Amino acid sequence: MFIYTLSMKKLIILFFLISTNAWSVSCTEGASFAATFKLKDMLSTYGEQYFYELNNDKDFIGFVGNVYDYDEVCKNENIESVLTYLKREKFKFCTLEKVAEGLNLSLDSNLKEERAISIVSPYIEADGCSPEVTTKLEDNIVEASRLLEKEVLKPKFNITLACRFVQKALSKNYELQKSCKGP
């Protein structure tokens, strides 16, 4: 057991040291990407709901601003359930087939050959952004996914902290995307 834990720690350190463009993803890293994309949808939905709950006595229609700025959303029981499931199922018995299915990779695609950036790129909304900004958008998601993976791999992980890694990256990306659209 100790050797397995030590090997896993070395493997995690290796993932953080490697370039995202040069290496394929591990099973747990792929599971982290799947969780990040799932959390993106959930944080967006619950962030909007939270905004309207805070402002229920006012008439707001349309624009709600950066919905990823509400830290309280990470305490939502559905978000906690997703992260608990990730810890219990995806990391305990991680299979590349299940992760590929969660990432909607085609059956002929092999997750072992996918690079982190090629997994993240289709999920980035970079219309009107420069290549440098697009790269930053991708890097923010890759970094958040890796931090999420690192946190979930801990024996006793902090669900709220894991959620906030993703939330902060999405908030940064929201601001970057807003700057691409101009005034």
N, C-alpha and C positions, 0 to 999 in steps of 0.2 A: 504494500500500500504506500509506504514512504517513497519507494523508488518511483512509483507511478505519479505521485504528487510532485516530486522533484522534477520528473521528466515533463509533466504538464506545465510547471512553472517556467522551465527552460523554453518550452514551446511557445508559451505566451510572450515571454520576453523577446523571442525571435520574431514573432509577428509584429511587435511594435518597432523593431529595429529595421525591418525590411521595407523596401520601397513598395508602394502599392501598385506600381506599374510593372514590377518585375516578377512577382510571385503569385501563385494561385492561392485561393482562400482555403482555410481549413473548414471542417464541418461546423465547429462552433462559431467560427467567424461568419460563415454563411447563415447560420441560425440567427446571429446577431443582426445581420442585414435584414433578414425577414422580419425580425421583431422591430427594427427601426422603422421600416416602411409601414408596418401595422400601427405602430405608435404614432407615426406622422398623421395618419387618418384620424386616429382616436383623439390625439391632442388638438387637432384642428376642430373637430366636432365639439368636444367638451369645452374647448376654449371659447368658442362662439356661444355655447349654452351658458357658460359661466359669465361672459360679458353681459348677456341679456338678463341674467338673474340679478347681477349687480345694478343694472340700469332699468329694472322693470317698471319703474314709475316714469321713465322718460320715453319719448318716441324716437327710437333709433331705427332707421331703415337703411339697409345696404351695408356700407363700410363699417367694420368693427375694429379695424386696426390690426396690430400684431397679436394674434390670438395665442401665440406661444409665450407670452410674457406672464401668464398667470400661473404662479408656482402651485397654487392650490389644486390645479387640475391633475397634478401627478399623484394626488391622494385619492383619486377616483377609484372606486372598487373594481371597475372593469379593467382599468389600466393595471392595477395591482394583480388582477387575475391573469392577465396576459403574461406579465413578467414572472409570476409564480409558475405558470404553465411552461414557460420557456425554460426556467431552471429545472423543473421536474422532468419534462419530456424531451425537449430538444437537446439539452446538454448532457443529460444522464445517458440516454441511448441515442446519440446523434448519428444519423445515417445521411449520407449525401443525397440519397434519392428523395428523402422527405424534405430536406432543405431545398433541393432543386425545385421540388413541387411547390414549396412555399414561396419561392422567388419567381415562379412562373417561367422557369427555364424550360426550353423544349426538351423532349425526351432524348433527342440525339445530341443535346448539349451536355458536356461533362463538367460538373462543377469544379472538379479538380483542375481543369484547364482554364477556368474563368479567373480573371483578375478582379481585384476589388473595384477598380474604376469602371470596368466594363459592366459590372453588376449595378453600380450606383448610377451611372450616366443616364439610363432611361427614366429614372425617377427624379431627375433634376429639371426644374423649370427655369431655363436660362434664356428665354426669348429676349433678344435685344442686348444681351450681356456680352462683354468682350471675352476672348478666350481665357484671359487671366482671371476674370471674375468667375467664369464657368468652372475653372479648375479649383478655385477657392470654395465654391459651392459644393463640389464633389468631395474635396478634402474635408470639409466640415462634417459631412455625413459619414465618411470613412472613419474619421477620428472618433465621432460619437459612437459608432457601431463597435469600434475596438474598445472604447472605454466601457460601454455596456457589457461587452463580452467579458472584460476583465472583472467587472463588478459581479456579474452573475456567476462567474466561476469561483468566487469566494465561498467558503463553507456557509457563512452567514452573511448574505448580501443585503444591502440596503435598497429596498425597492424604490423608494422616493429618489435616492441619489441616481440610481440607474435610469430612471425616467428623466431626471433633470439633465443628464448628459445629452440625451436626444433632444429634449426641449430647448436647451441652449443652442445647439447646432441649428435647429430649425428656426429659432429666433434670429440668429445671425444671418441665416440664408434669406429669411424674409426681408431683412434690412438691405442685404446685398441686391436682391431681386428688385426691390423698390428703387434702388439707385440706378438700376439698369433702365428703368422705364422713364427716368428723368422727372422734371418738375410737373 
